[in-house]
């Protein structure tokens, strides 16, 4: 601890970082400087530092689930509607040797439609019925295929994260985390194919 010079007037004590104690400016010369103040992560004895996604290796949200309608198929030239099953989730575990919780919040969704095209949205998508739309209507997460075939669509969800050790307050984690779910197969057919797919009383699918 460094005491102010006896010739300087008495001033209210102000604590500054110890690195400032060598300053020659008039104000710093009148301060009592100390380096015995420590700041810890809330609820722990751990020295404070900004946590990043690298600190959360043992924490992972549930992989997002991708669905599409019509269920598992699409018509060439007509929108297929994709929906992300990803929600805010609190995951308990051990962080830096202490019991903690991490809260993951979806920030955006990257849709890889399986035909070489991708799109990133902040919308998770919703079924046509919930959106109040007719079937085969375009939506913020829909996609139009141009060729017949079977493709594998995938969804990557980008999450932000917060943590807490004790108490109600959450602290933000630096960075984001991308999590990719399982592929979702989509059979892309033409309108003609859709009309002649078989007996609708025995199965369901295009044209039923």
ZIRAWO-V429901 format. One record per pair of residues at least 6 apart in sequence whose C-alpha atoms are under 8 Angstrom apart, sorted by sequence separation. I is the first residue (numbers start at 1). J is the second residue. D is the distance in Angstrom with one decimal. If there is no record, write none. Layout:
BEGIN
I;J;D
I;J;D
END
This chain:
BEGIN
23;29;7.0
40;46;5.2
41;47;6.1
74;80;5.6
93;99;5.9
94;100;5.6
112;118;4.5
128;134;6.4
129;135;8.0
164;170;5.2
21;28;6.7
40;47;4.3
41;48;4.7
73;80;7.9
92;99;7.6
93;100;5.6
94;101;7.9
111;118;5.3
112;119;6.8
128;135;6.1
163;170;5.4
164;171;6.4
200;207;7.8
20;28;7.1
21;29;7.7
39;47;6.0
40;48;4.3
41;49;7.4
92;100;6.0
93;101;6.2
110;118;6.9
111;119;5.2
162;170;5.8
163;171;5.4
197;205;7.8
200;208;5.3
38;47;7.2
39;48;5.5
92;101;4.4
93;102;8.0
110;119;5.6
111;120;6.2
128;137;7.6
162;171;5.2
163;172;6.6
197;206;6.6
21;31;7.9
70;80;6.7
91;101;5.6
92;102;6.4
110;120;4.2
162;172;4.3
163;173;7.0
197;207;6.7
69;80;5.9
70;81;7.3
90;101;6.5
91;102;5.2
109;120;5.4
110;121;6.5
161;172;6.2
162;173;5.2
195;206;7.2
196;207;7.2
21;33;5.7
68;80;6.8
69;81;5.2
90;102;5.6
91;103;6.3
108;120;6.8
109;121;5.3
161;173;5.4
194;206;4.8
195;207;5.1
20;33;7.5
68;81;5.4
69;82;6.6
90;103;4.3
91;104;7.8
108;121;5.7
109;122;6.1
160;173;7.5
161;174;7.9
193;206;8.0
194;207;5.0
68;82;4.3
89;103;5.7
90;104;6.3
108;122;4.4
109;123;7.2
125;139;7.8
16;31;7.7
18;33;5.7
67;82;5.9
68;83;5.9
88;103;7.1
89;104;5.3
107;122;6.4
108;123;7.0
109;124;6.8
125;140;6.9
160;175;7.0
161;176;7.1
15;31;7.2
16;32;7.6
17;33;6.8
18;34;5.4
66;82;7.2
67;83;5.3
88;104;5.6
89;105;6.7
108;124;7.8
125;141;5.7
160;176;4.9
14;31;5.9
15;32;6.3
16;33;5.5
17;34;6.8
18;35;5.0
66;83;6.0
67;84;6.7
88;105;4.5
123;140;7.1
124;141;7.5
159;176;5.5
160;177;6.6
13;31;6.2
14;32;6.5
15;33;5.7
16;34;6.9
17;35;6.6
66;84;5.0
67;85;7.7
87;105;6.9
88;106;6.3
123;141;7.3
158;176;6.5
159;177;5.1
2;21;7.6
11;30;7.0
13;32;6.1
14;33;7.8
15;34;6.7
65;84;6.0
66;85;6.1
87;106;6.5
121;140;7.7
158;177;5.5
159;178;6.3
11;31;7.8
64;84;6.7
65;85;4.7
86;106;6.8
121;141;7.3
158;178;4.4
159;179;7.8
9;30;8.0
64;85;5.4
65;86;6.7
157;178;5.6
158;179;6.5
8;30;6.9
64;86;4.9
156;178;6.3
157;179;5.3
63;86;7.6
156;179;5.4
157;180;6.3
5;29;7.8
62;86;7.9
156;180;4.1
4;29;6.6
5;30;7.4
84;109;7.8
155;180;5.7
156;181;6.5
4;30;5.3
154;180;7.2
155;181;5.8
4;31;6.4
154;181;6.6
155;182;7.8
3;31;7.7
4;32;6.4
61;89;6.6
154;182;6.6
155;183;7.7
3;32;5.7
61;90;7.9
154;183;4.8
2;32;6.0
3;33;7.8
61;91;6.9
113;143;7.4
115;145;7.6
153;183;5.6
154;184;6.1
1;32;7.2
2;33;5.9
60;91;7.3
152;183;5.6
153;184;5.0
1;33;6.0
2;34;7.3
59;91;6.6
152;184;5.3
153;185;6.2
1;34;5.2
59;92;7.8
152;185;4.4
153;186;7.0
1;35;7.6
59;93;7.0
151;185;5.7
152;186;6.1
58;93;7.5
150;185;6.8
151;186;5.3
58;94;7.6
115;151;6.7
150;186;5.6
151;187;6.6
58;95;8.0
114;151;5.1
150;187;4.5
151;188;7.6
86;124;7.6
113;151;7.7
114;152;4.9
149;187;6.0
150;188;5.9
56;95;7.1
85;124;7.5
113;152;7.0
114;153;4.6
148;187;7.7
149;188;5.2
55;95;7.4
84;124;5.0
113;153;4.4
114;154;7.3
148;188;4.9
149;189;6.9
55;96;7.6
83;124;6.1
84;125;6.1
112;153;5.5
113;154;6.6
147;188;7.2
148;189;5.1
83;125;4.5
84;126;7.9
111;153;7.4
112;154;5.2
147;189;7.9
148;190;6.6
59;102;7.2
61;104;6.6
82;125;6.5
83;126;5.5
111;154;6.2
112;155;6.3
145;188;7.2
81;125;8.0
82;126;7.6
83;127;7.0
111;155;4.9
110;155;5.8
111;156;6.6
81;127;7.3
109;155;6.9
110;156;5.1
81;128;7.6
109;156;5.8
110;157;6.3
109;157;4.6
110;158;7.9
108;157;6.0
109;158;6.2
107;157;7.5
108;158;5.3
106;157;6.5
107;158;5.6
108;159;7.3
106;158;5.9
107;159;5.4
106;159;4.4
107;160;6.4
44;98;7.6
105;159;5.3
106;160;6.5
81;136;7.5
104;159;6.0
105;160;5.3
80;136;6.5
104;160;5.8
105;161;6.2
79;136;5.4
81;138;7.3
104;161;4.6
69;127;7.5
78;136;6.4
79;137;6.3
80;138;7.7
81;139;6.7
83;141;7.1
103;161;5.5
104;162;6.7
79;138;5.5
82;141;5.7
102;161;6.6
103;162;5.2
81;141;6.4
82;142;5.5
102;162;5.6
103;163;6.2
81;142;4.3
82;143;7.7
102;163;4.4
80;142;5.3
81;143;6.7
101;163;5.7
102;164;6.7
79;142;5.7
80;143;5.4
100;163;7.1
101;164;5.6
79;143;5.2
80;144;6.3
100;164;5.8
101;165;6.5
79;144;4.6
100;165;4.4
78;144;5.4
79;145;7.6
99;165;6.3
100;166;7.4
77;144;5.6
78;145;7.2
98;165;7.3
76;144;6.9
77;145;5.9
76;145;5.2
77;146;5.7
75;145;7.3
76;146;5.3
74;145;7.5
76;147;6.0
84;155;7.3
86;157;7.5
76;148;6.5
66;154;7.0
66;155;6.2
65;155;7.7
64;155;7.1
64;156;7.5
64;157;6.8
53;161;8.0
72;184;7.8
74;186;6.9
76;188;6.3
72;185;6.5
73;186;4.9
74;187;6.2
75;188;5.6
76;189;5.9
72;186;4.9
73;187;4.4
74;188;4.7
75;189;5.0
76;190;5.2
64;179;7.3
66;181;7.2
72;187;6.3
73;188;5.6
74;189;6.2
75;190;5.4
76;191;7.2
63;179;6.2
64;180;6.8
65;181;6.0
66;182;7.7
73;189;7.4
75;191;6.3
63;180;6.4
64;181;5.0
65;182;7.2
66;183;7.8
67;184;7.1
63;181;5.1
66;184;6.6
63;182;7.9
75;194;7.7
53;173;6.6
44;165;7.1
52;173;5.2
53;174;6.5
42;164;7.5
43;165;5.5
51;173;5.4
52;174;4.5
53;175;6.0
42;165;6.6
43;166;5.0
50;173;7.2
51;174;6.2
52;175;6.1
53;176;6.7
42;166;7.0
43;167;7.3
50;174;7.1
53;177;6.9
73;205;7.8
73;206;7.4
71;205;7.8
END
